[in-house]
Amino acid sequence: MSRFRKLSHTLWHCQFHIVWVPKYRLRILEGRISDEVIKCIRTFTSQQKDCEIVELNIQSDHVHLLVMVPPKFSISNFVGTIKGRTAIRVFNKFRKLKRKPYWGNHFWAKGYCVDTVGLDAEMIRKYVKYQEKQEKLAEQRQLKMFD
């Protein structure tokens, strides 16, 4: 089975490592709050067609998400929606949190870290060389057909 996925006109393998933190990097992602965040992330990702969680790890003060997201989706929109939906659900389920003066209406800190996870440079070079070799062979076959 190929690691690549298919859309109607696209062959893709877009894996992202995303990290984000609660506001003020408070160590609040524990117990039931952590469970709720995991549940919300899994629910949202499963609702997005063709998105798949590869790995999800929640520490007390940050979230690590390794996810496959097709190129038709914007990563900034994807992360913004996850952060927004989890914040709403956490504040609705744990109403005491919202009463704290430092939260305001924001559960997560601004921003996030994202890194692509893909082929290494050497593998890409080999692929490009292989493709060039394949194209030359195809051209030679076509020229032989006209001889």
N, C-alpha and C positions, 0 to 999 in steps of 0.2 A: 504494500500500500504506500502510495506516495505521500510525502509530508505536505505537498502542495494541495490547496483547495481550489475549487473552480466556481466562478460566477459565469454568467452568460458569455462574456467576452474577456474574461480575466483569469489568469492562473496566478495564485497568490500564496504567500506564506509570510504574513505580517504578525510578528510576535513582539509584544511590548512589555517591558518591566516598568511598572508604575509604582511610585511610592508617594504617600501623602501623610500628613500628621494632623492631629486635633489642634484646635486653637491653643496657643501658648505651649504647645507640645505637652499638655497635661497627660499624665499617666492614667487615663480614664478608660482605655479600651481593654477592660477586663470583665470576666464573668458574663452577666446577662447582656451588658452593653456590647461586648465583643460578639456574642452570639447573634444579637440583632443586626449588627453591621455585616457579619458574614452572610446571614440570611438575606439581607437586602441586596448585597452585591451579587449573590448567586441568582436571586430572582430577577434582577435587572438584566444581568448578562444573558440569562436563558431567554428573556423576552426579545433580545436583539438577535435577529436572524444572522446566522453564520458566526456569531461571536462565541468564544469558548474559553473558559478559565482553565489554564494549564496548572497554575499553582496559586494558592491564596494563603497568606500568613499574616496574622494580626498580632503585633506586639503591643505592650501596654501603651506605647506612645507613638506608634506609626503602623501603617498598613503597607504590605507588599502584595502586589498583584501582578502575576505573569499571565497575560491574556493574548489570545489570537483575535485580532480585529480586522475585518476585511477593509481593503483600501477605499471602499465607498463611504466609510465612516470617518469623521474627523476625530482624532484622538482628544483634542481639547473639548469637543462636545461630549464625547464618551465619558471622560473623567468628570467634567462639570455635572453631567447628569447623575453619575454615580454618587458624587459628593453631595449634591443637592438632595437626592432621594433618601440617602442614608441619614442626612441631617434631619430631614423632616420626620422620618420614622423614629429616630432616636429621641428627638424632642417630644413627639407625640406619646411614645411609650414610657419615657422617663421624664415626666413633667417637672420634677424637682430640679433637673439640670438647667432648665430655662430660667428658673428663678434666680440663679446665681448671677451677680452683676457683671461678671467678666464675659459671659457668653454672648449677650445680645441675641441676635438671630443667627449667629454663625457657630456651627459646631466644629468645622474644619478650618485650619489655617488657610490663608490665600496661597494659591500655587500648588505645584506638585513637581516631582521629578519623573522624567520618562526617558527610557533608553530602548533602542531597538535591539532585538535579539535575532541574529540572522547568521548567514554564512560568513565564515572568516575570509579575509582578503585573499589568501592563497587559493581557497576553494573557488572564489569568484574568478580569479585569473585563469585557473584551469578550465572553468566552464566557458569563459570567453574564448580561450584558445581552441577548445573543443568545438565550439560553435563555428569559429572561423574555418577550421579544418573540414567540418561537415558541409559548410557552404561551398567550399572549393571543390569537394568531391561531387556535390550536386551539380555544380557548373560543368565539371568535366563530363559527367554522365550526359548532360544535356547536349554538350558539344559533340559527343560521340554519336548521339541520336541523329544529328544533322549530317554526319559524314557519309 
